[in-house]
Amino acid sequence: MYKIITFFLFIYSINCWSQNNGLPVNPQLGKCYVKCHAEDILDWKIISCDLLLKDNKLPISITSKTEVISNRDKKIIDKKIVKLIKKEFVVLIEVHHDSHENEGVNMKASNKKAQIILEYLDGLDIPKEMVWVNYFGNTKAKNKCLNKTFDCDKLYQENSKITYKVVSAGKPKEGMLYKYDDKEEIYYWSGSKK
């Protein structure tokens, strides 16, 4: 009898934990889930675990000198990002830029890259609620090159990247935006309109 009660308490605690820690009730082992917002109902959608990773690199060649996005890069964005959005996944794109310049220059270059991506997606009539683009300059660099006498080119290349991941599913209400909390380093839905 003790084992049966312990088993049910364990199952109950797992369900409570999953509801409070970003998992559906009774999650399947080995499956990954994303929150699905549909008509004010919170549900869950099974998704490839790879799409939830933070470091899915978007292999496009947008640089701080890019003025017009190349056809090659458009095809990559269509294949990786637009395809997900058409399946009603909300996608987060993070743009990082690192160079031997100061933080202000890196932030400006990162912002420019982000704007180029946003302009392209806007030209495809992608709803603003379905994509969130954030830029960080070199503030989230994996490695810092503090000594200019050291060969930093490879480190700068590692830190200069554009990544994407799925953060939600379903079409959010118009005006809902995904926002970033620097302190907590989390993204969240905000109902405030622009």
C-alpha positions as CSV (number, residue, x, y, z in Angstrom):
1,M,0.0,0.0,0.0
2,Y,2.9,2.4,0.9
3,K,4.4,1.8,-2.6
4,I,1.1,2.6,-4.3
5,I,0.6,5.8,-2.3
6,T,4.2,6.9,-3.0
7,F,3.8,6.2,-6.7
8,F,0.6,8.3,-6.9
9,L,2.3,11.1,-4.9
10,F,5.2,11.0,-7.3
11,I,3.0,11.2,-10.4
12,Y,1.0,14.1,-8.8
13,S,4.2,16.0,-8.0
14,I,5.6,15.5,-11.5
15,N,2.3,16.9,-12.9
16,C,2.5,19.9,-10.6
17,W,6.2,20.5,-11.4
18,S,5.5,20.2,-15.1
19,Q,2.7,22.8,-15.0
20,N,4.9,25.2,-13.1
21,N,8.1,24.7,-15.1
22,G,7.0,25.0,-18.7
23,L,5.8,21.5,-19.5
24,P,2.4,20.1,-20.2
25,V,0.6,17.8,-17.8
26,N,1.9,14.2,-18.4
27,P,4.7,15.1,-20.9
28,Q,6.0,12.2,-23.0
29,L,9.5,11.1,-22.3
30,G,11.9,12.2,-25.1
31,K,9.5,14.8,-26.6
32,C,9.9,18.6,-26.6
33,Y,7.0,21.0,-26.2
34,V,6.3,24.6,-26.9
35,K,3.4,26.7,-25.5
36,C,0.6,27.1,-28.0
37,H,-1.6,30.2,-27.7
38,A,-4.9,29.8,-29.5
39,E,-8.0,31.8,-28.7
40,D,-7.1,32.5,-25.1
41,I,-6.5,28.8,-24.4
42,L,-3.0,27.7,-23.4
43,D,-2.1,24.4,-25.0
44,W,1.1,22.6,-25.9
45,K,2.5,21.5,-29.3
46,I,5.2,18.8,-29.8
47,I,8.2,20.2,-31.6
48,S,11.6,19.1,-32.7
49,C,13.9,19.6,-29.7
50,D,16.5,21.2,-32.0
51,L,14.2,24.2,-32.7
52,L,14.1,25.1,-29.0
53,L,17.9,25.4,-28.7
54,K,19.4,28.9,-28.3
55,D,22.2,28.5,-30.7
56,N,20.6,27.4,-34.0
57,K,22.8,29.4,-36.3
58,L,21.2,31.2,-39.3
59,P,24.0,30.8,-41.8
60,I,23.4,34.1,-43.6
61,S,26.1,36.6,-44.6
62,I,24.6,39.8,-43.5
63,T,27.4,42.1,-42.3
64,S,27.5,45.6,-40.9
65,K,28.2,46.8,-44.5
66,T,25.3,44.9,-46.1
67,E,22.7,47.3,-47.7
68,V,20.6,44.8,-49.6
69,I,20.0,41.2,-48.5
70,S,21.3,38.6,-51.0
71,N,19.1,36.1,-52.9
72,R,21.0,33.3,-51.1
73,D,20.3,34.8,-47.7
74,K,16.6,35.3,-48.6
75,K,16.4,31.6,-49.5
76,I,17.9,30.6,-46.2
77,I,15.6,32.8,-44.2
78,D,12.6,31.4,-46.2
79,K,13.7,27.9,-45.5
80,K,14.5,28.3,-41.8
81,I,12.3,31.1,-40.5
82,V,9.4,31.7,-42.9
83,K,8.7,28.0,-43.1
84,L,8.3,27.9,-39.3
85,I,6.1,31.0,-39.2
86,K,3.8,29.5,-41.8
87,K,3.4,26.5,-39.5
88,E,2.3,29.0,-36.9
89,F,5.4,28.9,-34.8
90,V,6.6,32.2,-33.2
91,V,10.3,32.6,-33.9
92,L,12.9,34.5,-32.0
93,I,16.0,35.7,-33.9
94,E,19.0,37.0,-32.0
95,V,21.7,39.1,-33.7
96,H,25.2,39.3,-32.2
97,H,28.1,41.4,-33.6
98,D,31.6,41.4,-32.1
99,S,34.6,43.3,-33.5
100,H,37.7,45.1,-32.2
101,E,35.5,48.3,-32.1
102,N,33.8,49.6,-29.0
103,E,30.5,48.3,-27.6
104,G,28.5,51.2,-29.2
105,V,29.8,50.3,-32.7
106,N,29.0,46.6,-32.2
107,M,25.5,47.4,-30.9
108,K,24.9,49.6,-33.9
109,A,26.1,47.0,-36.4
110,S,24.0,44.3,-34.6
111,N,20.9,46.6,-34.8
112,K,21.5,47.2,-38.5
113,K,21.6,43.5,-39.3
114,A,18.4,43.0,-37.3
115,Q,16.7,45.8,-39.2
116,I,17.7,44.2,-42.5
117,I,16.1,40.9,-41.5
118,L,12.9,42.6,-40.2
119,E,12.6,44.6,-43.4
120,Y,12.8,41.5,-45.4
121,L,10.2,39.7,-43.3
122,D,7.9,42.7,-43.3
123,G,8.1,42.7,-47.1
124,L,6.7,39.2,-47.0
125,D,3.8,40.4,-44.9
126,I,4.9,38.3,-41.9
127,P,2.7,39.4,-38.9
128,K,4.9,41.2,-36.3
129,E,3.4,39.0,-33.6
130,M,5.0,35.9,-35.2
131,V,8.7,37.0,-35.1
132,W,10.8,38.7,-32.5
133,V,14.2,40.0,-33.4
134,N,16.6,41.1,-30.7
135,Y,20.1,42.5,-31.0
136,F,22.9,42.4,-28.5
137,G,26.1,43.7,-30.1
138,N,28.9,42.0,-28.2
139,T,27.2,42.1,-24.8
140,K,26.6,38.3,-24.9
141,A,29.9,37.2,-26.4
142,K,31.0,33.7,-25.6
143,N,34.5,34.9,-25.4
144,K,36.1,38.3,-24.9
145,C,39.2,39.4,-26.6
146,L,40.7,41.9,-24.2
147,N,44.3,42.0,-25.5
148,K,44.6,43.5,-28.9
149,T,48.0,41.9,-29.5
150,F,46.3,38.5,-29.4
151,D,44.9,37.2,-32.7
152,C,41.2,37.8,-32.1
153,D,39.7,37.4,-35.6
154,K,38.5,33.8,-35.0
155,L,37.0,34.8,-31.6
156,Y,35.2,37.8,-33.2
157,Q,33.8,35.5,-35.9
158,E,32.5,33.0,-33.2
159,N,30.8,35.9,-31.4
160,S,29.3,37.5,-34.5
161,K,26.3,35.3,-35.3
162,I,22.6,35.3,-36.0
163,T,20.6,32.6,-34.2
164,Y,17.0,31.5,-34.0
165,K,14.7,29.4,-32.0
166,V,11.0,28.7,-31.6
167,V,9.5,30.3,-28.6
168,S,5.8,29.7,-29.0
169,A,3.1,28.3,-31.3
170,G,-0.2,29.5,-32.5
171,K,-1.2,32.9,-33.6
172,P,-1.1,35.4,-30.7
173,K,-3.6,38.2,-30.5
174,E,-2.8,41.2,-32.6
175,G,-0.7,43.6,-30.7
176,M,0.9,40.9,-28.5
177,L,4.6,41.1,-28.5
178,Y,7.4,39.0,-27.2
179,K,9.7,41.0,-24.9
180,Y,13.0,40.3,-23.4
181,D,13.8,40.8,-19.7
182,D,17.6,41.5,-19.4
183,K,17.7,40.9,-15.7
184,E,16.1,37.5,-15.8
185,E,17.3,36.7,-19.3
186,I,13.9,35.4,-20.3
187,Y,11.3,36.2,-23.0
188,Y,7.7,36.8,-22.2
189,W,4.4,37.8,-23.9
190,S,3.3,41.3,-23.4
191,G,-0.2,42.5,-24.2
192,S,0.8,46.2,-24.5
193,K,0.4,47.6,-28.0
194,K,3.0,49.7,-29.7
